[in-house]
Amino acid sequence: MGVFPQMGIIDQNVWDTINSRKGNNTEVSKLTSWIRISSAVDAGLIIETIPHNQDFASTYGISGKSGRVGVSFDNKDVFADGSDRIHRPSPVIEGLEVQNGHQGLSRKASFSIKCFTLAQAEKITQYFYEPGYIVLIEYGWNTPDSMNERISLNKDGACEIAKFNNYEYIRKKRKASKGTYDGFMGRIAGGGYKNGSDDTYIIDVELVTLGEIPAYLQVHKSGRTNSKEESSSKFITADIDKHAERESTRGLALYQQMYNRLPAEKRTINLKTLIGKNFTDKYSKRWTDARNFVNVDDKIRETLIQSLEGSKADVDDDVTVKIPDGVSLMSDESFIRLELAFQILNTYAVNLEIRKTGRCEDAVSSYSYIINTSDTVIGAHKYMFSTDGQKLMIPNTNHPEFGLKQALTATDELQPYDYIDPRHIRDHLANVCPWKGGKEDEEDYAFPATYDYKSPHMEGVKPRTAKAGNWGYLRNLYINLDFFIDVMTRGSFVAKDIYYELLNGLSLAAGSYWHFEITETPYNPEPGKRFSEAVGNPYILSIQDYNFLGIERTEKDEVRELYSKGVGFMHRSFGLSCTRRIRKVSSRVFRMN
């Protein structure tokens, strides 16, 4: 069992189970697989390949009925409605296929249910045919270890199914069953109906994990609800100027100017409420801090240029600042901090965040429809800088100053730039981090980070470490505001496309230093601490830098070896096929029977 984004060797419990079958044909011949599918619609419906408490009457029907369709969560037989054909068997599950998509972004499952009467098919469709319904699939071998891990579905069956949204919950069941049990909770995304032979009806069902939903939500759109409170109106200039005059509210003025530049569909009440009512609470200060914005105010930029002209330079009191002809000292490009940009994407008409359901005693959490970037750690090097100001600014405390001292001379001509020996680069650095007010600010907001990193503990994944200057949080980078708005307003883009376009643009501006992927990972509500094992801890989609995480290579003597033939072969058949995807990532499919 591997864990994204780090793929490891086969879990020891699974490995022991596999090895116990080598050369033991008798034990292998006793094995047969079972499948159980469950829908929580109404009183629930459970269909099993190896049903319990089933006799001839329930299998082939009684009193003008065909065999039972399944059982409800309270263990009552469920039969087809209306007139039906007697002595026709109960529906059966035909086949199950589970697929893992690119980088774990999506997992899919499909199965078919064969019905032996039309009434059965009509009853089945009420539970397993409606797009958006949640279905749980459990499957495994007919061993005590596997059967004991099947969940108990009673009147609170929906809450039991919801627990499968938890990474730790599934992992513990796999471990307890020694790899002989697994579960899959997904949302119905498609399917079909067809006539089979011998007057049968085939219901095909396709499921996708909940993780695929946020990837394709168009969260960059407003999601308006026609509420009268929704408004795309801008902040008036008089209010912006009033806030800009006071240092305590200057960040608010910058936020308002940034807000006015956003497309109309993103200028919503929900985005306005980020700044709060009095602009002083801790949450609103997080977004209205002036250091979240770089070069957003045109008036401030013009004032700075005028004040610099003819002033004394800080670098040398004997040097008078003179902007050479044809040289623009202040760029026209505006930037906002990435954490704020991601917050704008995730500010929606409906609640996209994880929330407690209230119905379940174990406080099972809902799925988050936000692509998480809050604790994304990416690679860096100490003296890195952006090569494309139209996309990225890096707030590096050790940024090369590129001859700024030589440029700010009192001559009319741009002076030639002297060669800098890389061994003496420390003498030619500038701190361009807007949050350089103190050590705590630099530790929290500088990129690269100024302290060492150690990843939180997560079972099955090797901890990652990095020295100061070799890593940083994605949220601390600054994105070009025009680039951000341009990508966000592309109408044909869904959320996944928006994120990849933004992230790939940032990577290109840093010399393709990062390899960003959207992957499904366990949610850690307290970054920096041990991953929670609470029931309410679900999967989330998150951004990962695969260049930083890397692929851990295992030594030769640690590789788990499986035989595809001979005495050590413990399967009836084995196959391996490889296909290559457009994005230059290999997808491998293994099939064992």
Sequence and secondary structure as in RCSB ss.txt:
>XXXX:A:sequence
MGVFPQMGIIDQNVWDTINSRKGNNTEVSKLTSWIRISSAVDAGLIIETIPHNQDFASTYGISGKSGRVGVSFDN
KDVFADGSDRIHRPSPVIEGLEVQNGHQGLSRKASFSIKCFTLAQAEKITQYFYEPGYIVLIEYGWNTPDSMNER
ISLNKDGACEIAKFNNYEYIRKKRKASKGTYDGFMGRIAGGGYKNGSDDTYIIDVELVTLGEIPAYLQVHKSGRT
NSKEESSSKFITADIDKHAERESTRGLALYQQMYNRLPAEKRTINLKTLIGKNFTDKYSKRWTDARNFVNVDDKI
RETLIQSLEGSKADVDDDVTVKIPDGVSLMSDESFIRLELAFQILNTYAVNLEIRKTGRCEDAVSSYSYIINTSD
TVIGAHKYMFSTDGQKLMIPNTNHPEFGLKQALTATDELQPYDYIDPRHIRDHLANVCPWKGGKEDEEDYAFPAT
YDYKSPHMEGVKPRTAKAGNWGYLRNLYINLDFFIDVMTRGSFVAKDIYYELLNGLSLAAGSYWHFEITETPYNP
EPGKRFSEAVGNPYILSIQDYNFLGIERTEKDEVRELYSKGVGFMHRSFGLSCTRRIRKVSSRVFRMN
>XXXX:A:secstr
  BTTB     HHHHHHHHTTTT HHHHHT  EEEEEEE STT EEEESS SS  HHHHH STT  S  EE TTS
 EE  SSS  TT    EEEEEEEEE GGGS EEEEEEEEESSHHHHHHHHHHHSSTT EEEEEEEESSHHHHTTS
   STTHHHHHHGGGBHHHHHHHHHHTTTSEEEEEEEEEEEEEEEETTTEEEEEEEEE TTHHHHHS TTS    
  TT       HHHHHHHHHSGGGHHHHHHHHHHHHS GGG  HHHHGGG SSS SHHHHHHH GGGEES  HHH
HHHHHHHHTT B TT TT B    TT  SS S  EEEHHHHHHHHH  SS  S  B SSSTT  B    SEE TT
 EEE  TT   S TTTEE   TTEE TTHHHHSSSSSS        GGGGGGGEE   TT SSHHHHHHH SS S
S EE    TTS   EE TTSEEEGGGSEEEHHHHHHHHT TT  HHHHHHHHHHHHHHHTTS   EEEEEEE  S
STTS     TT BEEEEEEEHHHH      GGG     SSSTT  SS EEEEEEE TTS EEEEEEE 
